[in-house]
Amino acid sequence: MRINLDVLLILDALEKHGTFAAAADSLFKTPAALSYMIQKLESDLDITLLDRSGHRAKFTDTGRMMLEKGRLLLNAAKDLEKQAIQLTSGWEKELAIALDDSFPFAALLPTIDAFYALNKQTRLNFTHHTLAGSWEELTHNGADIILGAINEPPTSAAWSYRMLGTLDNVFVVAPNHPLATASEGLTNELLCLHRAVVISDSARVCHPLQTNLMDEQPQIRVDDFHSKVTLLRAGMGCGFLPRHIASPWLAAGELVEKTVNSFRQKDVAYIAWRNGSDGLAQRWWRETLLASAEIRRLYQ
């Protein structure tokens, strides 16, 4: 077989990091070694994976297809490794938990502490994602559990999910923002005159999601809620936040809540997990999270 997992890992790293140098660093190889392996596969199959005519190599349609299908194979290989380890000990070598960026990581500290008290050798790997990106971690990138993912889950027998509850969305601005003194019941026409601070979708393969955003509204995009709150507090834009994120700043008077005529008031949040690789660590985390009173309060 001329396609091997090493080449698929190189394509995945190249797409994630953008350059051969950065991809090589992530794989602990040299850029020349990565380039050679890709060129050899191109030669063996008589295909072109990368367009090298510009300053930076870009994926061709064939390369993009190889990348997306290859990620499914990499995911399957990871599952195979996990299942082999589980057959020996029952406890996974690593547990990947993907969190939606709206989920407060501090809420997991008691659970993490309780897990380590079990004295198991499972390494915990937490990552943070936005919008459809959390679901993509489950469906394409090998996450064992995702927590706080919003909007409708994908339909497949490969995954299971449970609704956690809902998150309230609130529209906020800084006290010095022009909308802070505007009459309540802000219209879409008025909102379109002011810059929105928007969270980018971290999904690379799945269709990106957009909530409470109008195409006509000027935008500034950030990757996380911390950056979004920083811009909102500085009066450099307006936007929606989950209420639990906005509450401390509202209480401190650094943000002001305004009513909006037309908006999506609530987002449904889910916990989901991968079927078919039900190791003891995944089972422990799933059952503990579903029984957590703090998480239930968050999504009431």
Contacts in CASP RR format, 6 or more apart in sequence:
PFRMAT RR
TARGET T0000
AUTHOR 0000-0000-0000
METHOD contacts of the structure
MODEL  1
MRINLDVLLILDALEKHGTFAAAADSLFKTPAALSYMIQKLESDLDITLL
DRSGHRAKFTDTGRMMLEKGRLLLNAAKDLEKQAIQLTSGWEKELAIALD
DSFPFAALLPTIDAFYALNKQTRLNFTHHTLAGSWEELTHNGADIILGAI
NEPPTSAAWSYRMLGTLDNVFVVAPNHPLATASEGLTNELLCLHRAVVIS
DSARVCHPLQTNLMDEQPQIRVDDFHSKVTLLRAGMGCGFLPRHIASPWL
AAGELVEKTVNSFRQKDVAYIAWRNGSDGLAQRWWRETLLASAEIRRLYQ
2 41 0 8 1.000
2 44 0 8 1.000
2 45 0 8 1.000
3 41 0 8 1.000
3 45 0 8 1.000
5 73 0 8 1.000
5 74 0 8 1.000
5 77 0 8 1.000
6 37 0 8 1.000
7 37 0 8 1.000
7 38 0 8 1.000
7 41 0 8 1.000
8 66 0 8 1.000
8 70 0 8 1.000
8 71 0 8 1.000
8 73 0 8 1.000
8 74 0 8 1.000
9 27 0 8 1.000
9 74 0 8 1.000
10 23 0 8 1.000
10 27 0 8 1.000
10 34 0 8 1.000
10 37 0 8 1.000
10 38 0 8 1.000
11 38 0 8 1.000
11 49 0 8 1.000
11 63 0 8 1.000
11 66 0 8 1.000
11 67 0 8 1.000
11 70 0 8 1.000
12 67 0 8 1.000
12 70 0 8 1.000
12 71 0 8 1.000
12 74 0 8 1.000
13 23 0 8 1.000
13 26 0 8 1.000
13 27 0 8 1.000
13 34 0 8 1.000
14 20 0 8 1.000
14 23 0 8 1.000
14 34 0 8 1.000
14 57 0 8 1.000
15 59 0 8 1.000
15 67 0 8 1.000
15 204 0 8 1.000
16 23 0 8 1.000
16 26 0 8 1.000
16 204 0 8 1.000
17 23 0 8 1.000
17 25 0 8 1.000
17 26 0 8 1.000
18 56 0 8 1.000
19 56 0 8 1.000
20 31 0 8 1.000
20 34 0 8 1.000
20 35 0 8 1.000
20 57 0 8 1.000
21 31 0 8 1.000
23 31 0 8 1.000
23 34 0 8 1.000
24 30 0 8 1.000
24 31 0 8 1.000
24 33 0 8 1.000
24 34 0 8 1.000
27 34 0 8 1.000
38 49 0 8 1.000
38 50 0 8 1.000
41 47 0 8 1.000
41 49 0 8 1.000
42 48 0 8 1.000
42 49 0 8 1.000
42 50 0 8 1.000
47 62 0 8 1.000
47 63 0 8 1.000
48 60 0 8 1.000
48 62 0 8 1.000
48 63 0 8 1.000
49 59 0 8 1.000
49 60 0 8 1.000
49 62 0 8 1.000
49 63 0 8 1.000
49 66 0 8 1.000
50 57 0 8 1.000
50 58 0 8 1.000
50 59 0 8 1.000
50 60 0 8 1.000
50 63 0 8 1.000
51 57 0 8 1.000
51 58 0 8 1.000
51 59 0 8 1.000
51 60 0 8 1.000
59 67 0 8 1.000
68 205 0 8 1.000
71 140 0 8 1.000
71 141 0 8 1.000
71 205 0 8 1.000
72 140 0 8 1.000
75 140 0 8 1.000
75 141 0 8 1.000
75 142 0 8 1.000
78 142 0 8 1.000
79 142 0 8 1.000
79 274 0 8 1.000
79 276 0 8 1.000
79 277 0 8 1.000
81 93 0 8 1.000
82 92 0 8 1.000
82 93 0 8 1.000
82 94 0 8 1.000
82 277 0 8 1.000
82 279 0 8 1.000
83 276 0 8 1.000
83 277 0 8 1.000
85 92 0 8 1.000
85 93 0 8 1.000
86 92 0 8 1.000
86 277 0 8 1.000
86 279 0 8 1.000
86 280 0 8 1.000
90 279 0 8 1.000
90 280 0 8 1.000
91 120 0 8 1.000
91 121 0 8 1.000
91 122 0 8 1.000
91 279 0 8 1.000
91 280 0 8 1.000
91 281 0 8 1.000
92 122 0 8 1.000
92 144 0 8 1.000
92 277 0 8 1.000
92 279 0 8 1.000
92 280 0 8 1.000
92 281 0 8 1.000
92 282 0 8 1.000
93 121 0 8 1.000
93 122 0 8 1.000
93 123 0 8 1.000
94 122 0 8 1.000
94 123 0 8 1.000
94 124 0 8 1.000
94 125 0 8 1.000
95 122 0 8 1.000
95 123 0 8 1.000
95 124 0 8 1.000
95 125 0 8 1.000
95 144 0 8 1.000
95 145 0 8 1.000
95 281 0 8 1.000
95 282 0 8 1.000
95 285 0 8 1.000
96 125 0 8 1.000
96 127 0 8 1.000
96 137 0 8 1.000
96 142 0 8 1.000
96 143 0 8 1.000
96 144 0 8 1.000
96 145 0 8 1.000
97 124 0 8 1.000
97 125 0 8 1.000
97 126 0 8 1.000
97 127 0 8 1.000
97 143 0 8 1.000
97 144 0 8 1.000
97 145 0 8 1.000
97 146 0 8 1.000
97 147 0 8 1.000
97 285 0 8 1.000
98 126 0 8 1.000
98 127 0 8 1.000
98 128 0 8 1.000
98 129 0 8 1.000
98 134 0 8 1.000
98 137 0 8 1.000
98 138 0 8 1.000
98 141 0 8 1.000
98 143 0 8 1.000
98 145 0 8 1.000
98 146 0 8 1.000
98 147 0 8 1.000
98 149 0 8 1.000
99 105 0 8 1.000
99 126 0 8 1.000
99 127 0 8 1.000
99 128 0 8 1.000
99 129 0 8 1.000
99 134 0 8 1.000
99 146 0 8 1.000
99 147 0 8 1.000
99 148 0 8 1.000
100 128 0 8 1.000
100 129 0 8 1.000
100 130 0 8 1.000
100 134 0 8 1.000
100 146 0 8 1.000
100 147 0 8 1.000
100 148 0 8 1.000
100 149 0 8 1.000
100 150 0 8 1.000
100 269 0 8 1.000
101 128 0 8 1.000
101 129 0 8 1.000
101 130 0 8 1.000
101 199 0 8 1.000
101 224 0 8 1.000
101 225 0 8 1.000
102 148 0 8 1.000
102 150 0 8 1.000
102 167 0 8 1.000
102 225 0 8 1.000
102 242 0 8 1.000
102 245 0 8 1.000
102 269 0 8 1.000
103 147 0 8 1.000
103 148 0 8 1.000
103 298 0 8 1.000
104 244 0 8 1.000
104 245 0 8 1.000
104 298 0 8 1.000
105 126 0 8 1.000
105 128 0 8 1.000
107 292 0 8 1.000
107 294 0 8 1.000
107 295 0 8 1.000
107 298 0 8 1.000
108 126 0 8 1.000
110 294 0 8 1.000
111 285 0 8 1.000
111 288 0 8 1.000
111 289 0 8 1.000
111 292 0 8 1.000
112 124 0 8 1.000
114 288 0 8 1.000
115 122 0 8 1.000
115 124 0 8 1.000
115 281 0 8 1.000
115 284 0 8 1.000
115 285 0 8 1.000
115 288 0 8 1.000
118 284 0 8 1.000
120 280 0 8 1.000
120 281 0 8 1.000
122 281 0 8 1.000
127 137 0 8 1.000
127 143 0 8 1.000
128 224 0 8 1.000
129 136 0 8 1.000
129 137 0 8 1.000
129 202 0 8 1.000
129 203 0 8 1.000
130 199 0 8 1.000
130 200 0 8 1.000
130 201 0 8 1.000
130 202 0 8 1.000
130 223 0 8 1.000
130 224 0 8 1.000
131 150 0 8 1.000
131 151 0 8 1.000
131 199 0 8 1.000
131 201 0 8 1.000
131 202 0 8 1.000
131 203 0 8 1.000
131 208 0 8 1.000
131 209 0 8 1.000
131 210 0 8 1.000
131 211 0 8 1.000
132 151 0 8 1.000
132 201 0 8 1.000
132 202 0 8 1.000
132 203 0 8 1.000
132 206 0 8 1.000
132 207 0 8 1.000
132 208 0 8 1.000
132 209 0 8 1.000
133 201 0 8 1.000
133 202 0 8 1.000
133 203 0 8 1.000
133 206 0 8 1.000
134 146 0 8 1.000
134 148 0 8 1.000
134 149 0 8 1.000
134 150 0 8 1.000
134 202 0 8 1.000
135 146 0 8 1.000
135 149 0 8 1.000
135 151 0 8 1.000
135 153 0 8 1.000
135 154 0 8 1.000
135 203 0 8 1.000
135 206 0 8 1.000
135 272 0 8 1.000
136 202 0 8 1.000
136 203 0 8 1.000
136 204 0 8 1.000
136 205 0 8 1.000
136 206 0 8 1.000
137 143 0 8 1.000
137 146 0 8 1.000
138 146 0 8 1.000
138 149 0 8 1.000
138 154 0 8 1.000
138 159 0 8 1.000
138 272 0 8 1.000
138 273 0 8 1.000
138 274 0 8 1.000
139 154 0 8 1.000
139 156 0 8 1.000
139 158 0 8 1.000
139 159 0 8 1.000
139 206 0 8 1.000
140 205 0 8 1.000
140 206 0 8 1.000
142 274 0 8 1.000
143 274 0 8 1.000
144 273 0 8 1.000
144 274 0 8 1.000
144 277 0 8 1.000
144 282 0 8 1.000
144 285 0 8 1.000
145 271 0 8 1.000
145 272 0 8 1.000
145 273 0 8 1.000
145 274 0 8 1.000
145 282 0 8 1.000
145 285 0 8 1.000
145 286 0 8 1.000
145 289 0 8 1.000
146 270 0 8 1.000
146 271 0 8 1.000
146 272 0 8 1.000
146 273 0 8 1.000
147 271 0 8 1.000
147 289 0 8 1.000
148 164 0 8 1.000
148 269 0 8 1.000
148 270 0 8 1.000
148 271 0 8 1.000
149 269 0 8 1.000
149 270 0 8 1.000
149 271 0 8 1.000
149 272 0 8 1.000
150 167 0 8 1.000
150 209 0 8 1.000
150 211 0 8 1.000
150 267 0 8 1.000
150 268 0 8 1.000
150 269 0 8 1.000
150 270 0 8 1.000
151 209 0 8 1.000
151 211 0 8 1.000
151 267 0 8 1.000
151 268 0 8 1.000
152 268 0 8 1.000
153 159 0 8 1.000
153 161 0 8 1.000
153 270 0 8 1.000
153 272 0 8 1.000
157 275 0 8 1.000
158 274 0 8 1.000
158 275 0 8 1.000
158 276 0 8 1.000
159 272 0 8 1.000
159 273 0 8 1.000
159 274 0 8 1.000
159 275 0 8 1.000
160 272 0 8 1.000
160 273 0 8 1.000
160 275 0 8 1.000
161 270 0 8 1.000
161 271 0 8 1.000
161 272 0 8 1.000
161 273 0 8 1.000
162 270 0 8 1.000
162 271 0 8 1.000
162 272 0 8 1.000
162 290 0 8 1.000
163 268 0 8 1.000
163 269 0 8 1.000
163 270 0 8 1.000
164 269 0 8 1.000
164 270 0 8 1.000
164 271 0 8 1.000
164 295 0 8 1.000
164 296 0 8 1.000
164 298 0 8 1.000
164 299 0 8 1.000
165 268 0 8 1.000
165 269 0 8 1.000
165 299 0 8 1.000
165 300 0 8 1.000
166 266 0 8 1.000
166 267 0 8 1.000
166 268 0 8 1.000
166 269 0 8 1.000
166 299 0 8 1.000
167 242 0 8 1.000
167 243 0 8 1.000
167 244 0 8 1.000
167 266 0 8 1.000
167 267 0 8 1.000
167 269 0 8 1.000
167 299 0 8 1.000
168 242 0 8 1.000
168 243 0 8 1.000
168 265 0 8 1.000
168 266 0 8 1.000
169 211 0 8 1.000
169 212 0 8 1.000
169 240 0 8 1.000
169 241 0 8 1.000
169 242 0 8 1.000
169 243 0 8 1.000
169 263 0 8 1.000
169 264 0 8 1.000
169 265 0 8 1.000
169 266 0 8 1.000
169 267 0 8 1.000
170 240 0 8 1.000
170 241 0 8 1.000
170 242 0 8 1.000
170 243 0 8 1.000
170 246 0 8 1.000
170 250 0 8 1.000
170 257 0 8 1.000
171 186 0 8 1.000
171 212 0 8 1.000
171 238 0 8 1.000
171 239 0 8 1.000
171 240 0 8 1.000
171 257 0 8 1.000
171 258 0 8 1.000
171 259 0 8 1.000
171 260 0 8 1.000
171 263 0 8 1.000
172 232 0 8 1.000
172 238 0 8 1.000
172 239 0 8 1.000
172 240 0 8 1.000
172 241 0 8 1.000
172 246 0 8 1.000
172 249 0 8 1.000
172 250 0 8 1.000
172 255 0 8 1.000
172 256 0 8 1.000
172 257 0 8 1.000
172 258 0 8 1.000
173 179 0 8 1.000
173 180 0 8 1.000
173 232 0 8 1.000
173 235 0 8 1.000
173 237 0 8 1.000
173 238 0 8 1.000
173 239 0 8 1.000
173 255 0 8 1.000
173 256 0 8 1.000
173 258 0 8 1.000
174 180 0 8 1.000
174 232 0 8 1.000
174 233 0 8 1.000
174 234 0 8 1.000
174 235 0 8 1.000
174 237 0 8 1.000
174 254 0 8 1.000
174 255 0 8 1.000
174 256 0 8 1.000
175 253 0 8 1.000
175 254 0 8 1.000
175 255 0 8 1.000
175 256 0 8 1.000
176 235 0 8 1.000
177 194 0 8 1.000
177 235 0 8 1.000
177 237 0 8 1.000
177 238 0 8 1.000
177 256 0 8 1.000
178 194 0 8 1.000
179 186 0 8 1.000
179 190 0 8 1.000
179 191 0 8 1.000
179 194 0 8 1.000
179 238 0 8 1.000
179 258 0 8 1.000
180 256 0 8 1.000
180 258 0 8 1.000
182 190 0 8 1.000
182 258 0 8 1.000
184 258 0 8 1.000
184 259 0 8 1.000
185 258 0 8 1.000
185 259 0 8 1.000
185 260 0 8 1.000
185 261 0 8 1.000
186 258 0 8 1.000
186 259 0 8 1.000
186 260 0 8 1.000
186 261 0 8 1.000
187 261 0 8 1.000
187 262 0 8 1.000
188 214 0 8 1.000
188 261 0 8 1.000
188 262 0 8 1.000
191 214 0 8 1.000
191 217 0 8 1.000
191 238 0 8 1.000
191 260 0 8 1.000
192 214 0 8 1.000
192 216 0 8 1.000
192 217 0 8 1.000
194 217 0 8 1.000
194 218 0 8 1.000
194 237 0 8 1.000
194 238 0 8 1.000
195 217 0 8 1.000
195 218 0 8 1.000
195 219 0 8 1.000
195 220 0 8 1.000
195 236 0 8 1.000
195 237 0 8 1.000
195 238 0 8 1.000
196 213 0 8 1.000
196 214 0 8 1.000
196 217 0 8 1.000
196 218 0 8 1.000
196 219 0 8 1.000
196 220 0 8 1.000
196 237 0 8 1.000
196 238 0 8 1.000
196 239 0 8 1.000
197 219 0 8 1.000
197 220 0 8 1.000
197 222 0 8 1.000
197 228 0 8 1.000
197 231 0 8 1.000
197 232 0 8 1.000
197 236 0 8 1.000
197 237 0 8 1.000
197 238 0 8 1.000
197 239 0 8 1.000
198 213 0 8 1.000
198 219 0 8 1.000
198 220 0 8 1.000
198 221 0 8 1.000
198 222 0 8 1.000
198 228 0 8 1.000
198 239 0 8 1.000
199 221 0 8 1.000
199 222 0 8 1.000
199 223 0 8 1.000
199 224 0 8 1.000
199 225 0 8 1.000
199 228 0 8 1.000
200 221 0 8 1.000
200 222 0 8 1.000
200 223 0 8 1.000
201 208 0 8 1.000
201 209 0 8 1.000
201 210 0 8 1.000
202 223 0 8 1.000
203 209 0 8 1.000
211 240 0 8 1.000
211 264 0 8 1.000
211 267 0 8 1.000
212 239 0 8 1.000
212 240 0 8 1.000
212 263 0 8 1.000
212 264 0 8 1.000
213 219 0 8 1.000
220 231 0 8 1.000
220 236 0 8 1.000
220 237 0 8 1.000
222 228 0 8 1.000
222 231 0 8 1.000
225 241 0 8 1.000
225 242 0 8 1.000
225 245 0 8 1.000
228 239 0 8 1.000
228 241 0 8 1.000
229 241 0 8 1.000
229 245 0 8 1.000
229 246 0 8 1.000
229 249 0 8 1.000
229 255 0 8 1.000
231 237 0 8 1.000
232 238 0 8 1.000
232 239 0 8 1.000
232 241 0 8 1.000
232 249 0 8 1.000
232 255 0 8 1.000
233 249 0 8 1.000
233 254 0 8 1.000
233 255 0 8 1.000
240 263 0 8 1.000
242 267 0 8 1.000
244 298 0 8 1.000
246 255 0 8 1.000
246 257 0 8 1.000
249 255 0 8 1.000
250 256 0 8 1.000
250 257 0 8 1.000
269 299 0 8 1.000
271 286 0 8 1.000
271 289 0 8 1.000
271 290 0 8 1.000
273 282 0 8 1.000
273 286 0 8 1.000
274 282 0 8 1.000
289 295 0 8 1.000
END
